[in-house]
Amino acid sequence: MHSRSSNEAQSAAAAPRARRVAAVAFLAALAVAVASLLLHLNARSITSVRIAGEFVNVSRAEMQQLMDKFLPSGFFELDVAAVRREAQGIPWVRRISVRRIWPDSLHVAVVERVAVARWNGEALLEADGTRFVADEATTRGGYVNLFGPDGSEKIALKWYERMTPLAKALGTTITTVALDQRGAWRLDLASGLILKLGQGDRLDRVAPYIAALPQILGDRFSAAARIDLRYSNGFAVKWRQDATPEEGQAS
């Protein structure tokens, strides 16, 4: 009787241990299966790369060459963040997205920077004032030249944008906008005319003067080499050296 009770107790104690052993064995087998599956999936190579974007200063071939460096990695092993970091090291790349698409594709979308001006002769500016440096071979073009202290990029762009319609009304375009350390502005026009503006001059103050210059100077306007608008009640004119006496005669 005592032996029978002892055997029953041993059997009852052994049952949970057996279940635990079975559970551990099952989990181990599952882990091996998952690891094997991951190894199999990671061994799958990327066979298709799609590169999208409007390419002007970044070449599609350049992006393809960059992608080729990472393709030997398996589908899951490919470091998407590293691809993005390296691509954004290309000066003209503003933003890039990289996505793996099952089972063997990679989708890359590139957004280029759009330069609107040259800054201090050594960098380019985007419309939001972001400054970047690009290879000289890709920076040639009809960019307006903006000069100013660091941190004045946005205000220089604002002056250029606001003054562009005025220059157009004068029959020319702006080639240079310069802000010096004292806060004075200078505008160089494609016609050769230079406009000098005072420290902290407001756009709403100088714009009417500039717009009225052709009417005020009449036929002599084309003979002006430099017009100084820093005076509160008028302006001064420096005439071109090749101007005739009648053209350069002051009123």
SVG drawing of the C-alpha trace seen along z (x, -y; Angstrom):
<svg xmlns="http://www.w3.org/2000/svg" viewBox="-2 -121 37 123">
<polyline fill="none" stroke="black" stroke-width="0.4" points="0.0,0.0 2.8,-2.3 4.8,-1.4 1.8,-2.1 1.4,-5.6 5.1,-6.3 4.9,-5.4 1.9,-7.6 3.7,-10.5 6.8,-10.0 4.7,-9.9 2.8,-13.1 6.2,-14.8 7.6,-13.6 4.8,-14.8 5.5,-18.6 9.2,-17.9 8.4,-16.0 6.2,-18.8 8.9,-21.3 11.5,-19.3 9.1,-18.9 8.4,-22.7 12.2,-23.5 12.8,-21.0 10.0,-22.5 11.3,-26.1 14.8,-25.0 13.5,-23.3 11.5,-26.4 14.6,-28.7 16.6,-26.5 13.8,-26.6 13.5,-30.3 17.3,-30.8 17.5,-28.5 14.6,-30.4 16.3,-33.8 19.6,-32.5 17.7,-31.3 15.9,-34.6 19.0,-36.7 20.8,-34.6 18.3,-36.0 20.1,-38.7 18.6,-41.9 18.2,-41.5 16.2,-44.6 17.0,-48.3 14.7,-51.1 16.0,-54.6 13.5,-57.4 13.8,-61.1 14.3,-64.1 18.0,-64.1 19.7,-67.3 22.9,-67.6 22.9,-64.1 23.4,-61.4 21.5,-58.2 24.7,-56.4 26.3,-57.9 23.4,-56.7 23.5,-53.2 27.2,-53.0 26.6,-53.9 23.8,-51.2 26.1,-48.6 28.4,-48.9 25.6,-47.6 24.0,-45.0 26.2,-42.1 24.5,-42.2 21.4,-39.9 17.9,-41.3 17.6,-41.7 21.2,-42.3 21.4,-45.4 21.9,-48.5 19.3,-51.0 20.4,-53.7 24.0,-53.4 22.8,-53.7 20.9,-56.9 23.9,-58.4 26.2,-57.8 23.8,-59.1 23.2,-62.3 26.9,-62.9 26.5,-63.7 26.2,-67.6 23.2,-67.9 21.1,-65.2 18.6,-67.0 16.6,-63.9 16.6,-60.2 14.4,-57.3 15.5,-53.7 13.0,-50.8 13.3,-47.0 10.5,-45.5 9.8,-41.8 11.1,-39.5 14.2,-40.9 13.8,-44.6 15.2,-47.9 13.4,-51.2 15.4,-54.4 13.8,-57.9 16.0,-60.9 15.1,-64.6 17.7,-67.0 18.6,-70.3 17.5,-73.3 20.0,-76.2 18.7,-79.7 21.8,-81.8 25.6,-81.7 26.7,-82.6 29.9,-84.5 31.5,-83.1 32.0,-79.6 28.6,-78.0 25.1,-77.7 21.7,-78.6 18.4,-76.9 15.2,-78.9 14.9,-78.4 18.4,-79.7 20.0,-76.3 23.7,-76.6 25.6,-73.8 28.9,-73.4 29.0,-71.5 31.6,-70.6 32.6,-73.5 31.7,-71.6 28.1,-71.5 27.7,-75.0 28.2,-76.9 25.1,-78.7 23.3,-82.0 23.1,-82.2 22.8,-85.6 25.7,-86.4 24.7,-87.1 27.3,-88.3 26.9,-88.8 27.9,-87.8 27.1,-84.2 23.5,-84.0 22.3,-86.6 21.5,-84.2 17.7,-84.4 17.5,-88.2 19.8,-88.5 17.5,-86.1 14.5,-88.2 16.1,-91.4 16.9,-89.7 13.3,-88.3 11.7,-91.7 14.1,-93.7 13.8,-91.4 10.5,-92.9 12.0,-96.4 15.1,-95.5 12.8,-94.0 10.8,-97.2 14.1,-99.0 14.7,-96.7 17.5,-94.7 18.3,-92.0 20.2,-91.8 23.6,-90.2 24.8,-90.9 23.2,-91.6 25.8,-92.5 25.3,-93.2 28.4,-94.5 29.4,-94.2 27.8,-97.5 24.4,-96.5 24.6,-98.6 23.3,-97.1 24.5,-97.2 22.7,-96.0 24.6,-95.4 22.5,-95.3 23.2,-93.5 23.0,-96.9 26.1,-98.0 24.3,-100.3 25.2,-100.0 22.6,-101.0 24.0,-101.8 21.5,-101.6 22.0,-102.6 22.3,-100.6 19.1,-98.9 17.2,-100.4 13.7,-99.1 12.5,-97.7 9.3,-99.8 11.5,-103.0 13.9,-102.3 11.6,-100.6 9.6,-103.7 12.9,-105.6 14.3,-102.9 11.1,-102.6 11.0,-106.3 14.7,-106.6 13.9,-106.4 11.3,-109.1 13.4,-111.4 16.6,-111.0 14.8,-110.7 17.2,-110.2 20.2,-110.4 19.2,-107.3 21.2,-105.0 24.3,-107.2 24.3,-106.5 27.1,-104.3 26.2,-104.4 23.3,-105.8 23.6,-106.4 20.3,-106.2 21.6,-106.5 20.4,-110.1 17.2,-110.8 16.0,-113.5 17.4,-112.5 20.2,-110.6 23.6,-111.2 24.6,-110.0 28.0,-109.0 28.0,-109.1 29.7,-106.7 33.0,-107.9 31.9,-107.4 28.7,-109.5 28.3,-112.6 28.2,-116.0 24.4,-116.1 23.9,-112.6 26.1,-113.3 24.7,-116.7 23.3,-116.9 19.9,-118.5"/>
</svg>
